Amino acid sequence: MKASRFLKVLKLTKTTLSEYKNWGEGEIYKAKKIVNNQTYSSDNDNDKEILQNDISVSEPQAKYSSIQSQPSQDTGKTLEALKEKLKNCKDCPLGEHRLNCVFGEGDSNAKLMFIGEGPGYDEDHQGRPFIGRAGQLLTKIIEAMGYQRQEVYITNIVKCHPMKEANPELRSNDRPPLPEETSKCKKYLDMQIDIIKPKIIITLGAPSSKTLLNSEKTISDLRGEFFTYNGITLMPTYHPAALLRNPSLKKPVWEDMKKVIKFLKEKGFSR
Ligand code: SF4
């Protein structure tokens, strides 16, 4: 191995080892293996059992909402044009009090797309998705999967801050988006998906999972199983904010992410 490559691997491993405090010894061991091998493998019996299980892709549950295909030659420019268009969107009441329309960020040709529920206080103020405490945890999850945050695409089911009180300067003022808000904003998410064409979508939490899967099931019932949405494989899992409230959810989320890594590897989409 060349010295520069060795140093890069060493740096990545060091970064991943810093996840130890958050993910536990077992998880960091697995994450380290991903970084070193660029693929998922494990010597742990439990993991072998998980890896030996077939991943069943359920029948599509979500209805395809027809959207115009965007030219794929320059997805970055097409995404920017859509972002510009949404800057002043007032299609739903959330547009009235937000500070920023938080469109999303990441690689316009990303293989992985993460979809949360909506911007919070920090995101509304800075115009970027997942930058608060939950966002920092999401970044750690992405890195533990062997990716950098800028290599994936991150957005939400609604682009504007759903607030309990119509005051963007209040903290602890977040609420889940209402169905009428998600239904208004979903067409823009569909356009993003159509432009980016990810290999897999990971929905974070109930609002995005239930909306895209057109399901009334709880996130506990939906998570950990593969679905398809508009022909794209979709894995629902818990929202990072739920992990902050209840750290015991880290383990099932990591189990779900291992399935995603295995899927990408088996389909030849891993890095
Ligand atoms: S949440 Fe979506 S639909 Fe509503 S105003 Fe913002 S961008 Fe428009």
Boltz pocket constraint, residues with backbone or C-beta under 6 A from the ligand:
constraints:
  - pocket:
      binder: B
      contacts: [[A, 86], [A, 89], [A, 90], [A, 91], [A, 92], [A, 93], [A, 94], [A, 95], [A, 96], [A, 101], [A, 158], [A, 159], [A, 160], [A, 181], [A, 184], [A, 185], [A, 188]]
      max_distance: 6.0
